[in-house]
Amino acid sequence: MSWGKLLQPDLILGGSILNLTPEILQQHNLKGLVLDVDETLVPFSMAETSPELRQWLEAISPTVQVWLVSNNISQIRISRIAKSLKLPYILGARKPSRRKLRQAVESMALPFEQVAMVGDRLFTDVLAGNRLGMFTILVEPMVNPAKLHQRYLLRDFEVWLSQIFGVSLIPWQPNIQQNITEADKS
C-alpha cells in the first residue's frame, strides 16, 4: 500500500472532535471509536476534560463503544482523563504501532472496519488506524486557549509531507457529501 493511501483519512472533520455526531457515525456504520487523547480530546498542557467534551461523550455513548488509546506514558495524566470520562484506556501505545489499537478493538468485539480511529495526527493516529483496516477520522487539535499563538510545527510538517504523497485534506461537508452521493445514483 502506498504512503498516500496509508496516510489518507477516511473522514476529515475540519473541526474538533466535538463535531463528530451520532449521525455521522451511523452514516459510516461505525459501532466503536478509539480516541487519541493528547490534542484530540484535551490540550497537551492540560489534564482536565471540558464540560463540552463530557456532553459530547454523553451524546455519542449510546451509539458506540469508546476506548482511549494514547502514546502518552503518563499513568497519572491519562488515567485522570479516562476516569473523568468513565472510559477504558491504554497508554504508551507507540502509534503507528498497531498492537495497542488491536487490543482495544478486540476488547470491543467488533470488526475493525466498524471501529474508527479518531485523532489529530496523520503519522500516528491515521497511519496506525489505516494499517489495521479501521475507519480513520482526522480532527483539528484541541488547543489550550492561552497558547493559541503557538504553531504546531510537527503537525504542519506532517500535513505538508502527506500532501506530497498525494493525501487530500479537504474537510468533509454534509451537504457536499450528500450531493455527491445523489449524483452517483444518477
C-alpha positions as CSV (number, residue, x, y, z in Angstrom):
1,M,0.0,0.0,0.0
2,S,1.3,3.5,-0.9
3,W,2.2,6.1,1.7
4,G,-0.6,8.3,0.2
5,K,-3.2,5.6,1.0
6,L,-1.8,4.8,4.4
7,L,-1.9,8.5,5.4
8,Q,-5.3,9.3,3.8
9,P,-8.1,9.7,6.5
10,D,-11.5,8.3,5.6
11,L,-13.1,11.4,7.1
12,I,-11.7,14.8,7.8
13,L,-13.9,16.7,10.2
14,G,-12.4,20.2,9.6
15,G,-13.1,20.9,13.3
16,S,-12.6,19.4,16.7
17,I,-13.9,16.0,17.8
18,L,-16.9,17.8,19.2
19,N,-18.1,18.0,15.5
20,L,-18.4,14.2,15.3
21,T,-22.1,13.4,15.7
22,P,-24.1,10.3,16.1
23,E,-25.5,10.9,12.6
24,I,-22.0,10.8,11.1
25,L,-21.2,7.6,13.0
26,Q,-24.4,6.0,11.8
27,Q,-23.8,7.1,8.2
28,H,-20.5,5.4,8.2
29,N,-21.8,2.3,10.1
30,L,-19.4,2.8,13.0
31,K,-20.1,0.9,16.2
32,G,-16.8,1.8,18.0
33,L,-14.3,4.6,18.5
34,V,-10.7,4.5,19.5
35,L,-9.8,8.0,20.6
36,D,-6.4,9.6,20.8
37,V,-6.1,11.7,23.9
38,D,-3.4,14.5,23.6
39,E,-4.6,17.3,21.4
40,T,-7.6,15.2,20.2
41,L,-9.6,15.4,23.5
42,V,-7.5,17.6,25.7
43,P,-4.8,20.1,25.1
44,F,-1.4,18.6,25.8
45,S,-0.7,21.1,28.6
46,M,-4.0,20.3,30.5
47,A,-5.2,17.2,32.4
48,E,-8.9,18.3,32.8
49,T,-11.7,17.4,30.4
50,S,-14.0,20.2,29.4
51,P,-17.8,20.2,30.1
52,E,-18.3,20.3,26.3
53,L,-16.3,17.1,25.8
54,R,-18.2,15.3,28.6
55,Q,-21.5,16.4,27.0
56,W,-20.3,15.2,23.6
57,L,-19.4,11.9,25.0
58,E,-22.8,11.5,26.7
59,A,-24.4,12.2,23.3
60,I,-22.4,9.6,21.4
61,S,-22.1,6.9,24.0
62,P,-25.5,5.3,23.4
63,T,-24.5,4.6,19.7
64,V,-20.8,3.4,20.0
65,Q,-18.3,1.8,22.3
66,V,-15.4,4.0,23.1
67,W,-11.8,3.4,24.2
68,L,-8.9,5.8,24.7
69,V,-5.5,4.8,23.3
70,S,-2.7,7.2,23.8
71,N,1.0,7.4,23.0
72,N,1.5,9.3,26.3
73,I,3.1,7.2,29.0
74,S,1.9,9.3,32.0
75,Q,-0.3,7.0,34.0
76,I,-1.4,9.9,36.2
77,R,-2.5,12.1,33.3
78,I,-4.2,9.5,31.1
79,S,-5.9,7.7,33.9
80,R,-7.2,11.0,35.3
81,I,-8.7,11.9,31.9
82,A,-10.1,8.4,31.4
83,K,-11.7,8.4,34.8
84,S,-13.3,11.8,34.2
85,L,-14.9,10.4,31.0
86,K,-15.6,6.9,32.6
87,L,-13.7,5.2,29.7
88,P,-11.3,2.3,29.4
89,Y,-7.8,3.3,28.3
90,I,-4.4,2.1,27.1
91,L,-1.3,4.3,27.4
92,G,2.1,4.0,25.8
93,A,0.6,2.8,22.5
94,R,3.6,3.8,20.3
95,K,1.3,4.6,17.4
96,P,1.7,4.0,14.5
97,S,2.3,0.6,16.0
98,R,-0.9,-1.5,15.7
99,R,-0.6,-3.6,18.8
100,K,-2.5,-1.5,21.4
101,L,-5.1,-0.4,18.8
102,R,-5.7,-4.1,18.1
103,Q,-6.1,-4.7,21.8
104,A,-8.7,-2.0,22.2
105,V,-10.7,-3.1,19.1
106,E,-10.6,-6.8,20.1
107,S,-12.0,-5.7,23.5
108,M,-15.0,-4.2,21.8
109,A,-15.6,-7.5,19.9
110,L,-16.3,-5.5,16.7
111,P,-14.9,-5.9,13.1
112,F,-12.1,-3.4,12.5
113,E,-13.9,-1.7,9.7
114,Q,-16.8,-0.8,12.1
115,V,-14.3,1.0,14.5
116,A,-12.9,4.4,13.8
117,M,-9.5,5.6,15.0
118,V,-10.0,9.3,15.8
119,G,-7.0,11.6,16.2
120,D,-5.3,14.8,15.3
121,R,-2.1,13.4,13.7
122,L,-1.6,11.8,10.3
123,F,1.7,9.9,11.1
124,T,0.5,8.3,14.3
125,D,-3.3,8.1,14.6
126,V,-4.4,7.9,10.9
127,L,-1.4,5.7,9.9
128,A,-2.0,3.2,12.7
129,G,-5.7,3.0,12.0
130,N,-5.3,2.6,8.3
131,R,-2.7,-0.2,8.9
132,L,-5.3,-2.1,10.8
133,G,-8.1,-1.5,8.3
134,M,-10.0,0.8,10.7
135,F,-12.1,3.7,9.5
136,T,-9.9,6.8,10.2
137,I,-11.1,10.2,11.2
138,L,-8.8,13.3,11.3
139,V,-9.8,16.1,13.6
140,E,-8.4,19.5,14.3
141,P,-6.3,19.6,17.5
142,M,-7.8,20.8,20.8
143,V,-5.5,23.6,21.9
144,N,-5.1,25.5,25.1
145,P,-6.7,28.9,24.6
146,A,-3.8,30.5,26.4
147,K,-1.4,29.0,23.8
148,L,-3.3,29.7,20.5
149,H,-0.4,31.8,19.2
150,Q,1.9,28.8,19.2
151,R,2.3,26.9,15.9
152,Y,2.2,23.2,15.8
153,L,5.3,22.7,13.7
154,L,5.3,18.9,13.7
155,R,1.6,18.7,12.7
156,D,2.2,21.3,10.0
157,F,5.2,19.3,8.7
158,E,3.1,16.1,8.7
159,V,0.3,17.8,6.7
160,W,2.9,19.2,4.2
161,L,4.6,15.8,3.8
162,S,1.4,13.9,3.4
163,Q,0.3,16.2,0.7
164,I,3.5,15.5,-1.2
165,F,2.4,11.8,-1.0
166,G,-0.9,12.7,-2.6
167,V,-3.1,12.9,0.5
168,S,-6.2,15.1,0.1
169,L,-7.1,17.0,3.3
170,I,-10.4,18.6,2.2
171,P,-12.8,18.7,5.2
172,W,-16.0,16.7,5.0
173,Q,-19.1,18.8,4.5
174,P,-22.5,17.1,4.9
175,N,-24.2,19.0,2.0
176,I,-21.5,18.3,-0.5
177,Q,-21.2,14.7,0.6
178,Q,-25.0,14.2,0.2
179,N,-24.9,15.9,-3.3
180,I,-22.1,13.7,-4.4
181,T,-24.0,10.6,-3.2
182,E,-27.1,11.7,-5.1
183,A,-25.1,12.5,-8.2
184,D,-23.6,9.0,-8.1
185,K,-27.1,7.5,-8.2
186,S,-28.0,9.1,-11.5
